[in-house]
Amino acid sequence: MKQHGGSTAWLYAVPAMLLFTLIIAVPTAMTFMFSIMEWRRFQPLSLGTVQHYLRLPQDLTLRRAFNNNFVYIFWTLILEVGTGLTLAGVAIHLRRSTLFRSLVFAPVVLPSIVTGLLWQQAFAFESGLLNRILLFAGAEPLRWLGPPLTVFSISLVSGWIWAGFFMTIFYAGLVRIPESFLESALLDGASPLTIFFRIQVPLIRNLIVLGLLIVTTGGFKGFDLWQVMLRRDPLESGVVLPTYLVRTFFENRNIGYGSAISVLLTAVVIGIMGVVALIRRFYVGEMEEY
Amino acid sequence: MRLTTVQGSWFRRFLVLFVLAVYVVPILWMYVSAMRTDPDFLARPVGIPASLNPGNFVRAYQMADMTRHFGISIIVTATTTAIVILFASLAAYSFSRLRYRGRNVLFGVFFLGLILPVQSYLVGLFVLFRSLGLLNTIMAMILPNAGMGLAIAIVIMKYYFDALPTTLEESAYMDGASTFLVYRRIVMPISSAIVITVSIFTTITAWNEFLIPFVMIQNQRIRPLTTSLFVFATRFSAQYTLLFAALSIVVTPMFIIYFVFQKQVQAGITAGALKE
């Protein structure tokens, strides 16, 4: 097509560009600059210090936060992506799976604050749904939202929310696989499980790598569930980078150090994306996508 | 495709029932508990209630000042979505159809914006809005929500426009139409599908947004539903059934909307993630 434009064509991008500059570009630059400044509350004192960055490796709470983030990512890979793949594998065998899929997807649309508050009640020691079920089954009740279970319990809620999301993505990929790909395996008498793991899953590995990307980066971004469910966590057994960041800059008014944590978090998220991009390039290759 | 030759085993049937229970039981527990009294709930948190009494819903609705916070959330969400659709479609149209210098660089900048987590700019955003005197205003929610929703909306719309045939536009240009007329009369009307997808995604994200109002809004009067519910839960944490009632009130309209528009909602949310 012939390209149209003229001298005013760039004006169409101006409103979006302005808003993007105000909300994302300038504040990101500010955050990076703040991290090398000395502060007294909201008063910048001087520029050009690395003290905040020197503090990072010595901060034990930060180390715990990092550790919790990694544990959370480990569990959510299983509980979100793993469960999502299992559910998708089940759903393709159901004659009518629409209702099933809709129900499992439903928590994705709810505000995480609502889901978090509901599960906080379900995790309660005395009156919670889960401990009542454990007692009914003759088991000991658990302190779900305290160490050592804290991070696992939050991951469980994440799984409850997001398994349906990954199921939907994987399901869409699985039903796009042409029937002819599976026929010969069926004729050879391969079991559904063999077909699933040997043929269907490899064909949607692009989507699985995407899930890997969403869960690993998302593991460092999630804030709501931790903030909402762990209001009573005096030992900070469930501190993660996003909540620690908000506590540092917002509650303790430590702008400089909070900004340094932001930069660290940014580097981690972009680093993960780089690694996943490499995996995609060398491992997934140029296969057809489904 | 479906493996029609494979019949359902009892294991699969058990798995489906188990999964349904995992999703239905907590929701059912919330609704039932919402209609009980606290002593009855504490005596037997899970089980057949002594009586069901919808009075908690009225009490929770009034005590949580829901009319106000629903209203704030509706205003913030509707404005956010309107801004995102307007700004993003204009920009995406120019990236897809018009030729000017710096066009690809600009699009690249938005693409880059997709990968930045909110934590990269949260501190700067707070300090900036503080110095602009915008903290505790409705703008401190609308502008960040819209700014954060732009990048994904532009990328999705640009690729959609790229795939549209241009014959209609060519004949309009033959008749002397301007680029804006082509945008308004041709490109936008034939793109209603993607406008709906992006609207759904933006609306749900803005409606559920928690971190931005948590940081920006300390004034109870203009808190949206999410953070006002958080404050409510903190204040009435000992009144279990009241909290369940408040949660039920928030969840119910969303469930109804979701189950009516489930196809579009699922497509909208997964489209938002797939372009990452």
Boltz contact constraints between the chains, C-beta under 6 A:
constraints:
  - contact:
      token1: [A, 1]
      token2: [B, 166]
      max_distance: 6.0
  - contact:
      token1: [A, 3]
      token2: [B, 99]
      max_distance: 6.0
  - contact:
      token1: [A, 4]
      token2: [B, 98]
      max_distance: 6.0
  - contact:
      token1: [A, 4]
      token2: [B, 179]
      max_distance: 6.0
  - contact:
      token1: [A, 5]
      token2: [B, 98]
      max_distance: 6.0
  - contact:
      token1: [A, 5]
      token2: [B, 99]
      max_distance: 6.0
  - contact:
      token1: [A, 5]
      token2: [B, 100]
      max_distance: 6.0
  - contact:
      token1: [A, 9]
      token2: [B, 94]
      max_distance: 6.0
  - contact:
      token1: [A, 9]
      token2: [B, 98]
      max_distance: 6.0
  - contact:
      token1: [A, 9]
      token2: [B, 100]
      max_distance: 6.0
  - contact:
      token1: [A, 10]
      token2: [B, 100]
      max_distance: 6.0
  - contact:
      token1: [A, 12]
      token2: [B, 90]
      max_distance: 6.0
  - contact:
      token1: [A, 12]
      token2: [B, 94]
      max_distance: 6.0
  - contact:
      token1: [A, 13]
      token2: [B, 91]
      max_distance: 6.0
  - contact:
      token1: [A, 13]
      token2: [B, 94]
      max_distance: 6.0
  - contact:
      token1: [A, 13]
      token2: [B, 106]
      max_distance: 6.0
  - contact:
      token1: [A, 15]
      token2: [B, 87]
      max_distance: 6.0
  - contact:
      token1: [A, 16]
      token2: [B, 87]
      max_distance: 6.0
  - contact:
      token1: [A, 16]
      token2: [B, 91]
      max_distance: 6.0
  - contact:
      token1: [A, 16]
      token2: [B, 150]
      max_distance: 6.0
  - contact:
      token1: [A, 19]
      token2: [B, 147]
      max_distance: 6.0
  - contact:
      token1: [A, 20]
      token2: [B, 150]
      max_distance: 6.0
  - contact:
      token1: [A, 23]
      token2: [B, 144]
      max_distance: 6.0
  - contact:
      token1: [A, 23]
      token2: [B, 147]
      max_distance: 6.0
  - contact:
      token1: [A, 24]
      token2: [B, 113]
      max_distance: 6.0
  - contact:
      token1: [A, 24]
      token2: [B, 121]
      max_distance: 6.0
  - contact:
      token1: [A, 24]
      token2: [B, 147]
      max_distance: 6.0
  - contact:
      token1: [A, 27]
      token2: [B, 121]
      max_distance: 6.0
  - contact:
      token1: [A, 27]
      token2: [B, 124]
      max_distance: 6.0
  - contact:
      token1: [A, 27]
      token2: [B, 125]
      max_distance: 6.0
  - contact:
      token1: [A, 27]
      token2: [B, 128]
      max_distance: 6.0
  - contact:
      token1: [A, 28]
      token2: [B, 120]
      max_distance: 6.0
  - contact:
      token1: [A, 28]
      token2: [B, 121]
      max_distance: 6.0
  - contact:
      token1: [A, 30]
      token2: [B, 124]
      max_distance: 6.0
  - contact:
      token1: [A, 31]
      token2: [B, 121]
      max_distance: 6.0
  - contact:
      token1: [A, 31]
      token2: [B, 123]
      max_distance: 6.0
  - contact:
      token1: [A, 31]
      token2: [B, 124]
      max_distance: 6.0
  - contact:
      token1: [A, 90]
      token2: [B, 15]
      max_distance: 6.0
  - contact:
      token1: [A, 93]
      token2: [B, 6]
      max_distance: 6.0
  - contact:
      token1: [A, 102]
      token2: [B, 262]
      max_distance: 6.0
  - contact:
      token1: [A, 103]
      token2: [B, 23]
      max_distance: 6.0
  - contact:
      token1: [A, 105]
      token2: [B, 266]
      max_distance: 6.0
  - contact:
      token1: [A, 109]
      token2: [B, 204]
      max_distance: 6.0
  - contact:
      token1: [A, 109]
      token2: [B, 258]
      max_distance: 6.0
  - contact:
      token1: [A, 111]
      token2: [B, 208]
      max_distance: 6.0
  - contact:
      token1: [A, 111]
      token2: [B, 226]
      max_distance: 6.0
  - contact:
      token1: [A, 113]
      token2: [B, 210]
      max_distance: 6.0
  - contact:
      token1: [A, 113]
      token2: [B, 226]
      max_distance: 6.0
  - contact:
      token1: [A, 113]
      token2: [B, 229]
      max_distance: 6.0
  - contact:
      token1: [A, 113]
      token2: [B, 230]
      max_distance: 6.0
  - contact:
      token1: [A, 114]
      token2: [B, 247]
      max_distance: 6.0
  - contact:
      token1: [A, 114]
      token2: [B, 250]
      max_distance: 6.0
  - contact:
      token1: [A, 114]
      token2: [B, 251]
      max_distance: 6.0
  - contact:
      token1: [A, 117]
      token2: [B, 233]
      max_distance: 6.0
  - contact:
      token1: [A, 117]
      token2: [B, 247]
      max_distance: 6.0
  - contact:
      token1: [A, 118]
      token2: [B, 30]
      max_distance: 6.0
  - contact:
      token1: [A, 118]
      token2: [B, 247]
      max_distance: 6.0
  - contact:
      token1: [A, 122]
      token2: [B, 26]
      max_distance: 6.0
  - contact:
      token1: [A, 127]
      token2: [B, 42]
      max_distance: 6.0
  - contact:
      token1: [A, 127]
      token2: [B, 45]
      max_distance: 6.0
  - contact:
      token1: [A, 129]
      token2: [B, 29]
      max_distance: 6.0
  - contact:
      token1: [A, 129]
      token2: [B, 46]
      max_distance: 6.0
  - contact:
      token1: [A, 132]
      token2: [B, 45]
      max_distance: 6.0
  - contact:
      token1: [A, 132]
      token2: [B, 46]
      max_distance: 6.0
  - contact:
      token1: [A, 168]
      token2: [B, 266]
      max_distance: 6.0
  - contact:
      token1: [A, 168]
      token2: [B, 270]
      max_distance: 6.0
  - contact:
      token1: [A, 169]
      token2: [B, 270]
      max_distance: 6.0
  - contact:
      token1: [A, 179]
      token2: [B, 1]
      max_distance: 6.0
  - contact:
      token1: [A, 192]
      token2: [B, 6]
      max_distance: 6.0
  - contact:
      token1: [A, 221]
      token2: [B, 117]
      max_distance: 6.0
  - contact:
      token1: [A, 223]
      token2: [B, 211]
      max_distance: 6.0
  - contact:
      token1: [A, 224]
      token2: [B, 210]
      max_distance: 6.0
  - contact:
      token1: [A, 242]
      token2: [B, 119]
      max_distance: 6.0
  - contact:
      token1: [A, 245]
      token2: [B, 119]
      max_distance: 6.0
  - contact:
      token1: [A, 249]
      token2: [B, 123]
      max_distance: 6.0
  - contact:
      token1: [A, 250]
      token2: [B, 215]
      max_distance: 6.0
  - contact:
      token1: [A, 258]
      token2: [B, 123]
      max_distance: 6.0
  - contact:
      token1: [A, 259]
      token2: [B, 123]
      max_distance: 6.0
  - contact:
      token1: [A, 262]
      token2: [B, 119]
      max_distance: 6.0
  - contact:
      token1: [A, 262]
      token2: [B, 123]
      max_distance: 6.0
  - contact:
      token1: [A, 265]
      token2: [B, 119]
      max_distance: 6.0
  - contact:
      token1: [A, 266]
      token2: [B, 120]
      max_distance: 6.0
  - contact:
      token1: [A, 269]
      token2: [B, 117]
      max_distance: 6.0
  - contact:
      token1: [A, 273]
      token2: [B, 115]
      max_distance: 6.0
